[in-house]
Each structure stands twice: as structure tokens, then as C-alpha cells.
Amino acid sequence: MHSCYVRYLNLTNSGKINNYKIADCIYQSGIEIQELEHSIQALSFAENQTSNNLAFNTIESSLVYEDNNTSIGENFYNIQVNYTQNKYQLTVNQSIYFIDQNSISLQNHEIDKTILLGPALCLNLAMNNVFCLHSSAFKIKETIFVLMAESGTGKSTIARYFHQQKNSCRIADDILPIKIEKDKVMLFPQFPQLKLSNDEQYHGENLTGRIVLLFANKNSESVSLTKLQTFDAAKNLIKHTVASRLFSQQELANHLDFCHKVASDLPAFQLTYPHQENSLKQLLELLNELA
């Protein structure tokens, strides 16, 4: 199995080692989480935490982010992020995650998948210029639509609806890692989708080709598409990148460049629709024309 770089998620548990692949990165695991066993693309964890992983505690660091009431999914957490020498210390409530370009280590064996598959893994990927969009995605014919929206605006409902239609399939439900590779935008839809069952996870390869960006706004009386200029598309990409407020100055600079390149390369539209079930059929007809 080819990998651009190998990273480890280290815990104190022991057991059989399994390899999992996300965004051309191999993660090694000694712990099996049933919900994530859909394929070798799922995330997993490696055995044996070493003392070197905890040495980051003694390094003087600068505070990147602190919030005593941060919402992640449906829950609220106390979060603090310190950054130094290309490493992050992510403190969530009482759990500490040590994140660098090659590893994610936990101080103890208490695992919160919402954090691990949210800010922790997204920071790890961002350090390698793979940025995670808060989006669903679906394919119609040969066109991939990446739908970015705030929570509760129906992006999962729309992706599920399109998955049930002819010549269409769901690619991502909530988070989609993206990278620019050889001047092409590459999608990595194997990222574990927490809200989907094992059978519903995407099992295909990394994707490129014709990709269309959609930025949703459901506060409308009708279904419509409006073409966006590069600057507006880039602003929306920045807004809908997971964990971007936790980025260091280096990741922020890389992210800004990434958003500009993606917005320059891909067509982008503002999508409006009413919060009504019959709007899904109208949306299907509209996007079929665009595909």
C-alpha cells in the first residue's frame, strides 16, 4: 500500500496492529472500534504510548486558541490549543491530545471519537496541507457536488436524498478532506463519517475530475443557483473549513493559499432553497442540468 507519509495514533492499549488509510496517509492501529471497521480507509489507533510523546508538555508554547464553551456537534467542550515547534497540544476538558505532522498521541486511554475525528485529526491533516471541509458531497453522473453549509441547514438530508436517486451517489455526509495534488483538486471521501453506519460509508477511491462547489442558504422561498466570483468562493471555503480557528500562523497561511487555489480552479455557486420537502425534487432537477 503506497503512502506519502506514515502517522501514528498512540495509546496505552495493546493488541493486534491494523493499517488504515486516509488521504494517502497510513494510520496504524491496535484498537478496533466497531463503527469504523468499514474498510482499511477508516481511522484507527496504534498501541504503546512512549514518554517522548509527552515531552511536549515541557516545551514553552504560545496559546493559539482558548474557549470555555465550544460547540462540536451537539455537545459543548472546554478547549485550549497551544502550538510550538510544529506541534499542537490540544486540551479538551481533561483529555490532552499531542498532534504533530506525523502523529496524534493521547495522554490517557479515554477516547472521545468526536474530538479525535474532529479537531484532532483535522489539525493533523492540515499540517500536511489536507484541509477538511464541513460539507456533504454527492455525485450526479460524472460531476461531484461539494455542498457546504452550517449545521442544521439540510446538507445531510440533501446528500441522502441524492443517494437514493438514479445515476447519483453520496460521497460524504459531514466532513470531506481536500488537497491540491499536482495542480488538481483531490477529494478523500474515506474519512469516517460518524453519523453513518458502516454499510453507508463511502468505499471508493480518492476522487478528482469535474467538481462543483455549492454554498447553501436555505432561507429562501425558491430553489436557485447564483454563480460566485473567486473572492466570494474563497471566503466561503475559509468559513467552512473544520478547525480553522485552531490553526497556527503557518497553517493559516497555507489554508489561505489553498482556498484561493481551489476557488480559482472550481466553479462555485450560492445555492438557496426553502426548508420544504418538495424543494428536494426541484433541487434534483436544477443540479441535473448543471451536471
TITORMI-148934 format. One record per residue (C-alpha): x, y, z. Coordinates in steps of 0.05 Angstrom, whole numbers, plus 32768, in hexadecimal, padded with zeros to 4 digits. Layout:
<rs>
- X	Y	Z
...
</rs>
This chain:
<rs>
- 8000	8000	8000
- 801F	8042	7FEA
- 8021	807B	801C
- 803E	80C1	8017
- 804B	80C1	8062
- 803C	8095	809D
- 801C	80AF	80DC
- 800B	808E	811E
- 7FD4	8095	8151
- 7FF4	807E	8192
- 7FCF	8062	81CE
- 7FE2	8038	820A
- 7FB8	7FFD	81F3
- 7FD6	7FC0	81D2
- 7FBC	7F90	819D
- 7FC0	7F7C	8155
- 7FD9	7FB3	8126
- 7FAE	7FC6	80EA
- 7FBC	7FF7	80B3
- 7F89	802B	809D
- 7F90	805F	8067
- 7F74	80A5	8063
- 7F8B	80DA	8031
- 7FC7	80B1	801B
- 7FDE	80AA	8063
- 7FE3	8068	8086
- 7FCC	8066	80CF
- 7FE0	8029	80F8
- 7FB1	800D	812C
- 7FB0	7FDE	8166
- 7F68	7FEE	817A
- 7F2B	7FDB	8153
- 7EEF	800A	8155
- 7EB4	7FE5	8138
- 7E94	8022	8118
- 7ED3	8030	80EF
- 7EE2	7FEB	80D4
- 7EC1	7FF8	8091
- 7F03	7FF4	806A
- 7F4D	7FFF	806E
- 7F3F	8049	8061
- 7F21	8050	80A7
- 7F47	8072	80DF
- 7F66	8048	8117
- 7F98	804B	814E
- 7FDE	8031	815D
- 7FF6	800E	819C
- 802A	8024	81CE
- 8032	806D	81E0
- 807A	8080	81EC
- 8095	80B4	821C
- 80AF	80DD	81E1
- 8068	80EC	81CE
- 805D	810F	8210
- 809D	8139	820E
- 8075	816E	81EB
- 8059	8181	822F
- 809B	81A0	8243
- 80A4	81CB	8205
- 8092	8214	820C
- 8057	8220	81DD
- 802B	8259	81C5
- 7FE0	8256	81CD
- 7FBC	8252	818A
- 7F74	824A	81A2
- 7F4C	8246	81E2
- 7F01	8240	81EB
- 7EDB	8228	8228
- 7E9C	8219	8202
- 7EAC	81FE	81BD
- 7E77	81D7	8197
- 7E8D	8198	8172
- 7E52	8173	8156
- 7E1B	8174	8189
- 7E48	817A	81C6
- 7E70	81B2	81E6
- 7EB8	81AD	81FC
- 7EEF	81D5	821E
- 7F26	81DB	81EB
- 7F6D	81F7	81EE
- 7FA1	81F2	81B6
- 7FEB	81FF	81C0
- 801B	81FE	8185
- 8067	81FB	8181
- 809D	81DD	8155
- 806B	81BF	8123
- 8044	819D	815A
- 7FFF	81A7	817A
- 7FE8	8199	81C0
- 7F9C	8194	81BC
- 7F7B	8193	8200
- 7F31	8180	81FF
- 7F11	817F	8244
- 7F42	8151	826A
- 7F5E	812C	822D
- 7F9F	8142	820C
- 7FB0	8132	81C3
- 7FF7	813C	81A9
- 7FF6	8149	815E
- 802E	8152	812D
- 803A	8145	80E3
- 8044	80FA	80EF
- 801B	80E7	812C
- 7FE0	80F1	815A
- 7FED	80D9	81A1
- 7FBE	80D8	81DC
- 7FD4	80E1	8224
- 7FA4	80AC	823C
- 7F79	8076	821D
- 7F37	809C	8223
- 7F22	80A5	81DA
- 7EEE	80D6	81C2
- 7EE2	80C7	8179
- 7EC0	810A	816F
- 7F02	812D	8180
- 7F30	80FA	8160
- 7F0A	80FB	811E
- 7EFD	8146	8124
- 7F32	8179	8137
- 7F6A	8147	8148
- 7F6B	8123	8105
- 7F5A	8162	80DE
- 7F96	8186	80FD
- 7FC2	814A	80ED
- 7FAB	814B	80A4
- 7FB1	8197	809F
- 7FFB	8193	80B2
- 8003	816B	8072
- 7FD9	819B	8048
- 7F9B	816F	8048
- 7F61	819C	805E
- 7F1E	8181	8076
- 7EDF	81A3	805F
- 7E9F	81A3	8087
- 7E77	8188	804D
- 7E50	8150	802F
- 7E5F	8138	7FE9
- 7E3C	8110	7FB4
- 7E48	80FC	7F6C
- 7E16	8106	7F33
- 7E2A	80E4	7EF3
- 7E74	80F8	7EEE
- 7E70	8139	7F17
- 7E81	813C	7F61
- 7E5B	8171	7F89
- 7E7A	8188	7FCB
- 7E43	81A7	7FF6
- 7E5B	81D3	802E
- 7E2A	81ED	8062
- 7E21	81FC	80AC
- 7E08	81C4	80D8
- 7DBD	81BB	80D4
- 7DB5	81D6	808E
- 7DA7	8193	806D
- 7DE8	817F	804C
- 7DE4	8138	8067
- 7D9B	8133	8052
- 7DAC	814A	800C
- 7DE6	8119	8005
- 7DBA	80E0	801D
- 7D83	80F3	7FEC
- 7DB3	80F4	7FB2
- 7DD0	80B1	7FC8
- 7D8B	8093	7FBC
- 7D85	80AD	7F75
- 7D9A	808E	7F33
- 7DE0	80A0	7F19
- 7DF3	80BF	7F5C
- 7E17	80AA	7F9C
- 7E2C	80C9	7FDE
- 7E76	80D4	7FE8
- 7E79	80F8	802C
- 7E46	8109	8062
- 7E67	813D	808E
- 7EB3	8143	8085
- 7EDB	8140	8044
- 7F28	8145	8042
- 7F43	8168	8004
- 7F8A	8172	7FEB
- 7FA9	8193	7FAE
- 7FD5	815D	7F8E
- 7FFC	8169	7F4E
- 7FD1	81A7	7F40
- 7F91	817F	7F46
- 7F5D	8182	7F7E
- 7F5A	813C	7F9E
- 7F22	8124	7FCC
- 7F2D	80F0	8002
- 7EE8	80D6	8013
- 7F00	809B	803C
- 7EFF	80C7	807A
- 7ED3	80A4	80AF
- 7E8E	80C3	80B0
- 7E76	80BE	80F8
- 7E2C	80C4	80E7
- 7E2D	808B	80B4
- 7E2C	8041	80C1
- 7E65	8014	80A8
- 7E3C	8000	806B
- 7E2E	8049	8059
- 7E77	805E	8059
- 7E97	806F	8016
- 7EC4	8036	7FFF
- 7EDF	8053	7FBE
- 7F21	8071	7FA9
- 7F3A	80B9	7FB0
- 7F16	80E5	7F7F
- 7F27	811C	7F4E
- 7F07	8134	7F0D
- 7ECD	8164	7F05
- 7EBF	8180	7F4B
- 7E8C	81B7	7F5A
- 7E8A	81DE	7F9B
- 7E46	81EF	7FB9
- 7E3C	821D	7FF4
- 7DF7	8214	8011
- 7DC5	8246	802D
- 7D81	8228	803B
- 7D61	826B	804F
- 7D3E	8274	800C
- 7CF9	826A	7FEE
- 7D14	8249	7FAF
- 7D4C	821C	7F96
- 7D82	8242	7F71
- 7DCC	8243	7F5E
- 7DF7	8281	7F59
- 7E3D	827F	7F3D
- 7E72	8298	7F6E
- 7EB2	82BD	7F5F
- 7EF4	82A1	7F76
- 7EFB	82D0	7FB1
- 7EB6	82BF	7FCD
- 7EC2	8274	7FC2
- 7F04	8278	7FE7
- 7EE3	829D	8022
- 7EAF	8265	8026
- 7EE5	822F	8024
- 7F08	8251	805E
- 7EC7	8254	8085
- 7EB6	820B	807B
- 7EFA	81EC	808B
- 7EF9	81C0	80C9
- 7F25	81D7	8104
- 7F41	8213	80DE
- 7F3D	823F	811B
- 7F6F	8210	813D
- 7FA4	8218	8106
- 7FE8	8234	8113
- 8002	826E	80E9
- 8023	823D	80BA
- 7FE4	8214	80B0
- 7FBB	8254	80A7
- 7FEA	826A	8070
- 7FE7	8226	804E
- 7F9C	8225	8055
- 7F93	8269	8036
- 7FBD	8254	7FFA
- 7F95	8213	7FF5
- 7F52	8237	7FF6
- 7F68	8268	7FC0
- 7F81	8230	7F92
- 7F43	8205	7F9C
- 7F14	8240	7F90
- 7F3C	8253	7F51
- 7F39	820C	7F35
- 7EF2	81F6	7F44
- 7EAF	8214	7F32
- 7E88	822C	7F6F
- 7E3F	823E	7F7A
- 7E14	825A	7FB1
- 7DDA	8229	7FB9
- 7D99	823F	7FD9
- 7D5D	8214	7FEA
- 7D21	8214	8018
- 7D1E	81E5	8053
- 7CE8	81BA	8032
- 7CE9	8172	801B
- 7CCF	8182	7FD5
- 7D0C	81AF	7FC9
- 7D38	8170	7FC4
- 7D18	815D	7F82
- 7D23	81A3	7F67
- 7D6B	81A0	7F7F
- 7D75	815E	7F5C
- 7D5C	817A	7F1A
- 7D88	81B8	7F21
- 7DC8	8192	7F31
- 7DBA	815E	7EFB
- 7DBC	8197	7EC9
- 7DFE	81B0	7EE6
- 7E1C	8169	7EE5
</rs>
